[in-house]
Amino acid sequence: MADLWNVLLVEDDEDDYLITREFLEEIPGRRVELKWVDCYDDAMALVREGGLDICLVDYRIGGHTGLEFLANAKSEGAGVPMVLLTGVGHRDIDVAAANAGAADFLDKSELSATMLDRTIRYAIANAKSMRALAEKTGFLETTLENTGAGIAAFDANGDLTMSNQLFGTFFDRLGIDGLSVGGGISLDKITSVLDVDIDDPASVILPDGGAFELRVNFVPSGGAVVFVIDITEQKNLETAMLQARNEAEAASRAKSAFLSNISHELRTPLHSIIGYSDLILSGTCALDPKDCADQIHESGTHLLGVIESMLSFSKLESGEYSCKAEHIFEIRELFETAAAPVREPAFRRGIDIDIWVEPSIVSIVGDQRALCQMLGNLLSNAVEFSADGSQVDVSLKLLEDGRATLSVRDYGIGMDPDKVERVFVPFVQLDDALDRSHEGTGLGLPIVKALVAHHKADLTVETVPGEGTSVIITLPASSVETCPASEAQVA
């Protein structure tokens, strides 16, 4: 069965219609269904309706021209091939028809069945090829836009020939003048401005913190294809994994150090307790039993402190610790209670502990036991790291915004400011475990930091090597109750 052509003839001259119909009917082995309209608007309606294989358009259609018809049909997305027919075969009309999107241009005076057969066959075949090409091009463009990578092609001269949207976005995010798609970009300019080696994959860090990898693949015929791949998430994951590994290794080292530290902290007082107990039990002790008892008591108290520190940190770490919100009016008494355990060792080394409380502060709100423990830990450190014959200052001062600072300052060895963060890491000490000049479990300051957080307060450290250290706890205004200045002076 012969193939069917659906043909639309747009012609306002009936005689030309009859002649064209006769030629179409003479085409061998072909069935033609011809629709004839002499009106511009009716023809446009049929084109919009679709279902046509080809459209033959006269140069004159009433008050319009075939060129207008071609241009408007193409602007509306009509895919049907169109052939312009004219009674005058001028070359300028031929060129204009081609520019308007005509598949061919025929002079009516030269029409024949053979010419129409050839023209229509070629126009329909070419239209099919163009549609197939458009589909492949559209598929390629869709693929390029959805690959997840910026892609651009450069010719043998290094000039940009095409790129997808992500490639343009990458260069927009770079924010470098003169380096943007459409601005005369070239492969040489990219490698020069970004300072990358085109022979190897290169990482590029954007001003907004994003990370991209740039790869250049050369093609055998000359030119290159450039790939820009967003590796921000990969870099972030690598950074997070490295940080997690470092933290795990640091935690392992800290726990190993803690075992060494704690064995020292437990063994020394235990030796003292066992040694003095053996002397008393042997009955040959030449020392005063009271002195032995004092040594045993002091070592036992030290052991109890070590164990309490470990228990306190364990509760804080597991989230089992809860702070009470109570009004503490006897502030100086709280300070004295916290300072009591270190008064004796401080006295033996000639270290004076000076306590000062702002007279206008009536009370502070917090957990009395926790505050006492915080102060005790800070005072213990301050005395331990102070020089003999120096001083430790403990103060509670009111700030202009209603907050209050609770600070413990010593005039001892101080610290390197870069190492301050380390002293708040559990089990960490700045001295080596077996050759350190100061004792301790490495839990005192981490406990203070955790308790400060429970009180919604802030913790800062000011230190200068060789001059001393100040640890400052800033209590929120809601935790501080004051009285008028006149009443404070009377008090």
Summary of the structure (lengths in Angstrom):
residues: 491
radius of gyration: 45.9
end to end distance: 118.6
largest distance: 146.4
contacts: 1421
relative contact order: 0.06
helix: 49%
strand: 23%
